[in-house]
């Protein structure tokens, strides 16, 4: 099994004015160049900041300055590897536009009418997992002692060549116990805990449409319920009965084969997620129906909130893109 290659801690700063640069060496944004000039790297950044139509730059070949009309936040699919002397900068401007990369944890860029981001504030966000075989995940740890929990999340994905399955989330606890995993397979969902599995017929969910999934479990008699789009898909008992999770490591979007790591690229999630939450109780059917009605439903987990994964840290080789989503 592969081990975690990079643990990238994104420190999100400048929460009020969203002013700054996001720098990515050996990368370029393609298809949005509005002007190319010859200048120094420092002057290239300054020129873009003064240009009202420039929002990022590709500085190439030690003197070539490409001014771009967009950023990788808006067009993640156009953000590609460049040469050894290429450097990409997203130029984040105050007032006119801000970037989620420069808002503090739990904050997103608010949008004016017309789609212009102008300040940081509370709100939802969508996480886009690259549709290539990278190892990506949103991590949170340690979880407290858990013997009952509920999970809720919205997701949208497609079948990806080379992918065996797509993991929604996984929880490990020390020393190396596979506590819970839920993933998508061929026309079914699988829930797994400490080696025990349940395969539930769901129809093909890797269809490019948004779906809502909720799962509840209790250690008392191993009772579990799985909901799809507010409908009880299946339920049962005697599933990991008597287990408890202590100091758990949660990863959204990937399966762990060791505590906080051991990722294989063919079991990761490839698509978009929003609204993941983890509760220390069993949600009612009415609460699940409310969550399935809108990803802006004002009901958040008491153990893990989606805003805490924004991203508090990203376990990544490929880079998860974050898109603001206001819920006002």
Secondary structure by P-SEA (a helix, b strand, c coil): ccccccccccccccccccbbbbbbccccccccccccccccaaaaaaaaaacccccbbbbccccbbbbbcccccccccccccccccbbbbbccccccccccccccccbbbbbcccccccccccbbbbbbccccccbbbbbbccccccccbbbbbcccccccccccbbbcbbbbcccccccccccccccbbbbbcccbbbbbbcccccccbbbbbbbbbbcccccbbbbcccccccccccccccccccbbbbbcccccccccccccccccccccccbbbbbcccccaaaaaaaaaccccccccccccccccccccccccbbbbbbbbbcc
